[in-house]
Amino acid sequence: MEGNVWRPTHLTPEQMEERRLVAATLLRQGQLSQADIARRVGVSRASVCRWAATLAQEGPRGLEARPIPGPSPRLDEKAWTRLGRLLDRGAVAAGFATERWTLERIAALIEREFGVHYHPRYLERPLKAHGFSVQRPATRAKERDELVIAVWPKRDWVALKKARREHRTLVLWDETGHSFRIRPGTTWARRGLTPVLRRVSKRREVSSIVAITPDGRLYARHFRTSISSRCVIQALRFFRRKIGTPLLVVWDRLNAHRSRVTTDFIASHAQDYAVAYLPAYAPELKPEEQCNALVKRAMANALPGSVDDLHRLARREFGRLKRHPEMIVRFFRHTGLSVTGIP
């Protein structure tokens, strides 16, 4: 403390830079001696003398704050590149029991492969700097055949385009259900008065069978029960009548599709129906899944009071989507299914 002037005992790098630049301005003005400048900015005369020499040699830039180098990284860029390849191969390939990469496992891998110890807590920042992030993994059924799924759009789907020669209409088929289940959400209400939404039932009260074509047409048949072979046959007859041509139906391996009742019906009406199956456990190849998801989102805030209301809502939302064939075509393209060459 000098007189009544308080001077901080610790300055940030920015404050120290500002003090040096103030002293540089006073030095260039030439109105004060170095001793007077030292007293004004609160430093020793030797510091001002040193700043004056720097100012003469480097200009004001020489008095700017310079970054303080941190410790040298324990892994160089070459090592990080190799580590990235090891992480890309998966945790099982690195000797762990599952495919989940945790910070503890990555730290153990680094110590094993590079002889460098990292505490898991300090790995998050360098991992982010090298293109990694914490993600929620997508789950996949262990029965999936990834090779079959990968080649299906290029091989099997292209082969299905023979429907054009056979004068059949190619349709992709799926089922979805609707219930009175209330989804979590928020609503405005008076403070202190919690609104109550009463659920009518948790059961699936209305089921929909949806068929879409690569040119953007959508057909839907709704049932007030879960899907059975009887429902599938009714929907086949309905779509055949609506479309007006024999059908080539592409669907999944639902039990109702493979039941004896359904297969016998299709065999006895071979002139009207032919079927092909999608690879098992491959929802990403089903554009109709996106149709169903869009309808469910549209119905998310609905509170139907009866099965009639629920049925009416499902019909209304699928009817709205039906009026947007360009959107359905985009769903096909999004799944990687080419729509060229199909009538």
Secondary structure, DSSP 4 states (H G I P E B T S, - for coil): -BTTB---S---HHHHHHHHHHHHHHHHHT-S-HHHHHHHHT--HHHHHHHHHHHHHH-GGGGS--PPP-PPPSS-HHHHHHHHHHHHH-TTTTT-SSS---HHHHHHHHHHHH-----GGGSHHHHHHTT-----PPP--TT--HHHHHHTTTTHHHHHGGGGTTTPEEEEEEEEEEE-PPPP------TT---------SSEEEEEEEEE-TTS-EEEEEESS---HHHHHHHHHHHHHHH-S-EEEEE---HHHHSHHHHHHHHHTTTTEEEEEPPTT-GGG-HHHHHHHHHHHHTTT---SSHHHHHHHHHHHHHHHHT-HHHHHHHHHHTT---TT--
